[in-house]
């Protein structure tokens, strides 16, 4: 199924800051297709803000319902007052492949555990409201073999269903197009393509 992800270039981040009781909370959001992206974002935040009191984190390195490639950290704040509330906001946003760092400069006024949780949650919520996103469709490779005379027809058909051609391998007897086939949801009707080409299509199965 398709879902939203941050529309940000690799190593780029979206930033938004708020101030609560003289403490400054700076939220950084980034695209995180893997947990390593969270590590790099945190390193960048430490370099940019070495004197901040806390660099709290949360990430979902997958679809919004991902249960394995996830994580969060309070970075010295009282347990459960920063990383978990941040993660819960990300989880409820419907945005996947996302990493977040909230950098806190302490303003001298203690917020209490409830106040901290609300502050970190608000920092992430406000940043998400302004985050540019794009639709991501999980895909798996599917190889289609056709003769040269039918290549243009197959490409046109795939384009009509928003299926990208990721590779083209030419041989003496035709071409193998590797298509980025959508996982789940509505599937392009291959029987339609078979009928259009009158059997001149071969769907190749991957060999283990």
C-alpha positions in Angstrom: 0.0 0.0 0.0 1.2 3.5 -0.8 2.0 6.0 2.0 3.5 9.4 2.5 7.2 9.9 3.1 9.3 13.1 3.6 10.0 14.8 0.2 13.6 15.6 1.2 16.9 15.0 -0.5 19.4 12.6 1.1 21.2 14.2 4.1 18.7 17.1 4.0 16.3 17.9 6.9 13.2 20.0 7.6 13.5 22.2 10.7 11.0 23.9 12.9 11.5 25.4 16.4 9.2 26.4 19.3 9.9 28.0 22.7 8.2 26.9 25.9 9.0 28.4 29.3 12.2 29.8 27.9 13.4 26.4 26.7 13.9 26.2 22.9 12.9 23.0 21.1 14.3 22.6 17.6 12.8 19.7 15.6 14.6 18.2 12.7 12.8 15.8 10.4 14.4 13.7 7.6 13.8 10.9 5.2 14.9 7.6 6.8 14.5 4.5 4.6 16.9 2.7 6.9 17.9 3.1 10.6 21.3 4.4 9.4 19.6 7.6 8.3 18.6 8.2 11.9 22.2 7.8 13.0 23.4 10.3 10.4 20.7 12.9 11.3 21.7 12.7 14.9 25.4 13.2 14.1 24.5 16.3 12.0 22.4 17.6 14.9 25.3 17.2 17.4 27.6 19.0 15.0 25.2 21.9 14.5 24.2 22.2 18.1 27.0 20.9 20.3 26.0 23.0 23.3 22.4 21.9 23.5 21.3 20.0 26.6 19.5 17.2 24.9 19.2 15.6 21.4 16.2 13.3 21.7 15.3 11.0 18.8 12.6 8.9 17.2 12.3 7.1 13.9 10.3 4.8 11.7 12.5 3.3 9.0 9.7 1.8 7.0 5.9 2.0 6.5 3.9 3.8 9.1 2.9 0.5 10.7 6.5 -0.8 10.8 7.2 -2.7 14.0 10.9 -3.7 13.7 12.9 -0.8 12.2 11.8 1.7 14.8 13.4 3.4 17.8 13.5 6.4 20.2 15.7 7.9 22.9 15.2 10.3 25.8 18.9 11.4 25.8 19.0 12.2 29.4 15.5 13.5 29.9 13.4 11.7 32.4 12.3 8.3 31.1 9.3 8.4 28.8 9.1 12.2 28.5 10.8 12.7 25.1 11.6 9.8 22.8 8.4 7.9 23.3 6.0 10.9 22.9 8.0 11.9 19.8 7.6 8.3 18.4 3.9 8.2 19.1 3.4 11.5 17.1 5.3 10.0 14.2 3.4 6.7 14.4 0.1 8.6 14.3 1.0 10.9 11.5 0.7 8.3 8.7 4.1 9.3 7.4 6.7 6.5 6.9 10.5 6.4 6.5 10.9 9.3 8.8 13.5 10.3 11.4 13.3 13.0 14.0 15.7 14.8 16.4 14.4 17.3 18.8 17.2 19.5 20.2 16.6 21.2 23.5 18.3 24.3 24.9 17.3 24.4 28.6 15.8 27.8 29.6 16.1 27.5 33.3 12.5 26.5 34.1 11.7 22.9 34.8 8.6 21.7 32.9 7.9 18.5 34.9 7.3 15.1 33.2 3.9 16.0 31.8 5.2 19.3 30.5 8.2 17.7 28.9 6.1 15.1 27.1 3.7 17.8 25.8 6.6 20.0 24.7 8.4 17.3 22.7 5.1 16.1 21.2 4.2 19.7 20.1 7.7 20.2 18.6 7.2 17.2 16.4 3.6 17.9 15.6 4.3 21.5 14.5 7.2 20.3 12.3 5.1 17.7 10.7 2.4 20.2 9.8 5.0 22.0 7.6 6.8 19.0 6.3 6.8 18.5 2.5 5.8 14.9 1.6 5.4 12.7 -1.4 3.6 9.4 -2.1 5.7 6.2 -1.9 4.6 2.9 -3.4 6.5 -0.2 -2.3 7.5 -2.1 -5.4 9.1 -5.4 -6.3 10.9 -6.3 -9.6 8.9 -8.1 -12.3 10.5 -9.1 -15.5 8.6 -9.1 -18.8 10.1 -10.5 -22.0 8.8 -9.4 -25.4 10.0 -9.1 -29.0 11.4 -5.9 -30.2 8.2 -5.1 -32.2 6.2 -5.0 -29.0 8.6 -3.1 -26.7 7.0 0.3 -27.3 3.5 -1.1 -26.6 4.6 -2.7 -23.3 6.3 0.5 -22.2 3.2 2.5 -23.1 0.9 0.1 -21.2 3.2 0.1 -18.1 3.3 3.9 -18.1 -0.5 4.0 -18.2 -0.6 2.1 -14.8 2.3 4.2 -13.4 4.6 1.2 -13.4 8.3 2.3 -13.9 10.7 0.4 -16.1 13.9 0.1 -14.0 16.0 -1.9 -16.4 16.1 -3.0 -20.0 18.1 -6.0 -21.1 18.4 -6.7 -24.9 19.2 -10.0 -26.5 19.0 -11.5 -30.0 15.4 -12.7 -29.5 14.0 -9.6 -27.8 14.1 -7.5 -24.6 13.5 -8.1 -20.9 11.9 -5.1 -19.2 12.3 -5.1 -15.4 9.2 -3.3 -14.1 8.8 -1.9 -10.6 5.6 -3.7 -9.8 3.4 -2.3 -6.9 3.1 -4.4 -3.8 -0.5 -4.8 -2.5 -3.4 -2.6 -3.5 -4.9 -2.5 -7.0 -2.7 -4.5 -9.4 -2.1 -3.7 -13.1 -4.1 -6.4 -15.0 -1.5 -8.5 -16.7 -4.2 -10.5 -18.5 -5.1 -7.3 -20.4 -1.5 -7.0 -21.6 -1.4 -10.6 -22.6 -4.6 -10.2 -24.6 -3.2 -7.0 -26.3 0.0 -8.8 -27.4 -1.9 -12.0 -28.3 0.4 -14.2 -26.3 3.6 -12.5 -27.3 4.5 -11.7 -23.7 6.5 -13.9 -21.3 6.5 -13.2 -17.6 9.9 -14.4 -16.2 10.0 -16.0 -12.8 13.1 -15.2 -10.7 15.3 -18.2 -10.0 16.5 -18.8 -6.5 
